[in-house]
Amino acid sequence: MNYILFISGGELVLVMLLALLFFGAKAIPDIAKTLGKGMREFRKATNEIKREFDEQTSDIKRDISEVKSAVNRETDNIKHSLDDVSSTVDRETEKIKRDFDDATNPADESEETKKVIEDHPED
């Protein structure tokens, strides 16, 4: 079953016979030539539309790619800034924690403190 434009072999033979009867043997080559030109023009127009569509979509794809790249760059910049802020906060938190620990757990008395206490016994 070979279909050409949804026409079976028997239907194609019938169409050719009808064309031969209506137009005659001399007109058939001109009709075929005209149909061939029409088919070429149709294909040419179809290819032109397809090319134009591809050009337009490639422009849109390029624009989308540029926007995506810009968004990714900005996202990376924001992440980097947040990492910097986070590390600064972590350092400051550790510093405050050490200062608090130092304040609540006094170190061993220094030599000077011992000397002052020895020189001035409780009155």
C-alpha positions in Angstrom: 0.0 0.0 0.0 1.9 3.0 -1.3 0.1 6.2 -0.5 0.9 9.5 -2.2 -0.9 12.3 -0.5 -3.4 9.8 1.0 -4.3 8.5 -2.5 -3.9 4.7 -3.1 -2.6 3.3 -6.4 -6.1 2.5 -7.8 -7.3 6.0 -7.0 -4.2 7.5 -8.7 -4.8 5.5 -11.9 -8.4 6.7 -11.9 -7.4 10.3 -11.5 -4.9 10.0 -14.4 -7.5 8.5 -16.6 -10.0 11.2 -15.8 -7.3 13.9 -16.5 -6.6 12.2 -19.8 -10.3 12.2 -20.8 -11.0 15.8 -19.7 -7.8 17.5 -20.9 -6.5 15.3 -23.6 -3.0 13.8 -24.2 -1.5 17.1 -25.4 -2.5 19.1 -22.3 -1.3 16.6 -19.7 2.5 17.6 -19.9 1.5 21.3 -19.4 -0.7 20.4 -16.5 2.1 18.3 -15.0 4.6 21.2 -15.5 2.2 23.6 -13.8 1.6 21.2 -10.9 5.4 20.7 -10.6 6.0 24.5 -10.5 3.2 24.8 -7.9 4.7 22.1 -5.7 8.2 23.7 -6.0 6.8 27.1 -5.0 4.9 25.5 -2.1 8.0 23.8 -0.8 10.0 27.0 -1.3 7.4 29.0 0.7 7.3 26.2 3.4 11.1 26.3 3.7 11.1 30.1 3.9 8.6 30.0 6.7 10.5 27.3 8.5 13.8 29.3 8.2 12.1 32.5 9.4 10.6 30.6 12.4 14.0 29.1 13.2 15.7 32.5 13.1 13.0 34.0 15.4 13.2 31.2 17.9 17.0 31.3 17.8 16.9 35.0 18.7 14.5 34.2 21.6 16.7 31.3 22.7 19.8 33.6 22.7 18.0 36.2 24.7 16.8 33.7 27.2 20.3 32.3 27.5 21.7 35.8 28.1 19.1 36.5 30.8 19.8 33.1 32.4 23.5 33.9 32.5 22.9 37.3 34.1 20.6 35.8 36.7 23.2 33.1 37.5 26.0 35.7 37.8 23.9 37.8 40.2 22.9 34.7 42.2 26.6 33.7 42.5 27.4 37.3 43.6 24.7 37.2 46.3 25.8 33.8 47.5 29.4 35.0 47.8 28.2 38.1 49.7 26.1 35.9 52.0 29.1 33.6 52.6 31.2 36.7 53.5 28.6 37.9 55.9 28.1 34.5 57.4 31.8 34.0 58.0 32.0 37.5 59.6 29.1 36.7 61.9 30.7 33.4 62.8 34.0 35.1 63.7 32.3 37.8 65.8 30.1 35.2 67.5 33.2 33.2 68.5 34.9 36.4 69.7 31.9 37.3 71.9 31.7 33.7 73.2 35.4 33.8 74.1 35.0 37.2 75.8 32.0 35.9 77.7 33.8 32.7 78.8 36.8 34.8 79.9 34.5 37.1 81.9 32.6 34.3 83.7 35.6 32.0 84.3 38.4 34.3 85.6 41.9 33.1 84.9 44.3 32.1 87.7 45.4 35.0 89.7 48.4 36.7 88.3 51.6 37.2 90.2 50.8 40.8 90.7 47.4 40.0 92.2 49.0 37.5 94.6 51.6 40.1 95.6 49.0 42.8 96.3 47.0 40.4 98.4 50.0 39.4 100.4 51.1 43.0 100.9 47.6 44.0 102.1 46.2 41.3 104.3 42.6 41.7 105.2 42.1 44.5 107.5 
